[in-house]
Amino acid sequence: MEQVVLSNGVKMPMIGFGCYKVSGDGEAVFRQAIEAGYRHFDTAKFYGNEKELGEAIKNRGIPREEFFITTKLWRDELERPQEAIEESLRLLNTDYLDLYLIHWPRPSDLSECWQELDLSAWRAMEEAYTDGRLRAIGVSNFLPHHLMPLFDRAEVRPMVNQLEFHPGYTQEAAVAYSKENGMVVEAWSPLGRARLGKEPLLLELAEKYQVTTAAVCLRFALQCGVVPLPKSSDPVRMKDNMDIFGFSIEESDMYRIRTLPQAGWSGEHPDRETAEKDMRFS
Ligand SMILES: NC(=O)c1ccc[n+]([C@@H]2O[C@H](COP(=O)([O-])OP(=O)(O)OC[C@H]3O[C@@H](n4cnc5c(N)ncnc54)[C@H](OP(=O)(O)O)[C@@H]3O)[C@@H](O)[C@H]2O)c1
């Protein structure tokens, strides 16, 4: 499995399994994902399945060090990060997390004091990073103006920014700023949550490269240097989604995808109320 090296030297597999809204028996789905070859898992306190993921990993009998586990601090935990980290470690049944992210830059009420909340959560994460409970720390859904105040006062710079990223919603400014500041960008909803299946350009490119539209989306992320985190509850699609290293999208087609008009956006924005009212896409 190809790996990307984070700014602190930690290696992360170039594709991860998205754990949000896996259907049915979570542990069984995660077991199937492990069988399909995934070793990088992206979960969150908000997803409510850290325990199932921890059990699937433990029961499979593969050494813990072979896995890369990410979880996240939810909006209403910004004020109690130490407790939240301990809880995630306990639920995931592990002594350390490979990556821990602040899930959204602002609490649910979009209150004005978000900068202070982010900083105090970050301080707790820096401490857990220093004592080895977190191997890497980062953020999610942080736009440049959310990162700037953190950069001003952080002792340890975030290593990752996880953003909504797929054809039709590539957040070029946030991705460029994150990369310029040494962060690896991860793509959430890399398939646009199946809202892009009928996009004509993707259908055309799927035909041209003799792959699925999902493969075009995932390969697109990889070629943008962004780590995709596809979710599937179907064992066949889980395997298909990993099979994206054997073809490449030509440069002109990459530009056609990058310049696609907005499509498949979740409707989530860190500074908008809708992000609180409509939690379907967290
Ligand atoms: N940081 C954040 O705020 C945030 C927000 C949202 C998501 N995330 C993370 O990103 C992960 C992925 O995002 P997502 O779950 O929103 O969406 P996604 O991975 O873009 O899309 C998942 C959807 O696509 C379908 N699918 C998967 N593989 C397919 C294939 N090969 N062909 C056709 N359909 C396919 C799945 O159905 P089946 O299950 O039936 O295959 C599911 O309906 C999440 O699980 C979570 O870990 C993070």
The ligand as a Gaussian input file, in Angstrom:
#p B3LYP/6-31G(d) Opt

LIG

0 1
 N      -14.587000      15.213000       8.592000
 C      -15.847000      15.295000       8.273000
 O      -16.555000      16.268000       8.606000
 C      -16.468000      14.183000       7.478000
 C      -17.724000      14.361000       6.901000
 C      -18.245000      13.314000       6.142000
 C      -17.508000      12.145000       5.962000
 N      -16.300000      11.992000       6.564000
 C      -15.493000      10.760000       6.382000
 O      -15.369000      10.472000       4.988000
 C      -15.864000       9.162000       4.757000
 C      -16.444000       9.020000       3.365000
 O      -17.456000       9.976000       3.133000
 P      -18.997000       9.599000       2.936000
 O      -19.268000       8.357000       3.684000
 O      -19.749000      10.799000       3.237000
 O      -19.166000       9.399000       1.379000
 P      -18.430000       8.667000       0.159000
 O      -17.362000       7.756000       0.624000
 O      -18.110000       9.726000      -0.830000
 O      -19.638000       7.849000      -0.442000
 C      -20.232000       6.760000       0.224000
 C      -21.411000       6.310000      -0.622000
 O      -20.954000       5.814000      -1.889000
 C      -21.373000       4.476000      -2.065000
 N      -20.258000       3.770000      -2.707000
 C      -19.083000       3.401000      -2.153000
 N      -18.278000       2.813000      -3.063000
 C      -18.961000       2.807000      -4.220000
 C      -18.665000       2.328000      -5.524000
 N      -17.496000       1.753000      -5.818000
 N      -19.618000       2.472000      -6.492000
 C      -20.804000       3.048000      -6.220000
 N      -21.146000       3.525000      -4.994000
 C      -20.223000       3.408000      -4.007000
 C      -21.686000       3.944000      -0.700000
 O      -22.688000       2.972000      -0.747000
 P      -22.427000       1.459000      -0.181000
 O      -22.056000       1.611000       1.255000
 O      -23.745000       0.789000      -0.386000
 O      -21.326000       0.883000      -1.039000
 C      -22.206000       5.196000       0.015000
 O      -23.551000       5.415000      -0.317000
 C      -16.880000       8.953000       5.885000
 O      -17.251000       7.608000       6.043000
 C      -16.132000       9.554000       7.041000
 O      -15.132000       8.651000       7.488000
 C      -15.770000      13.000000       7.312000

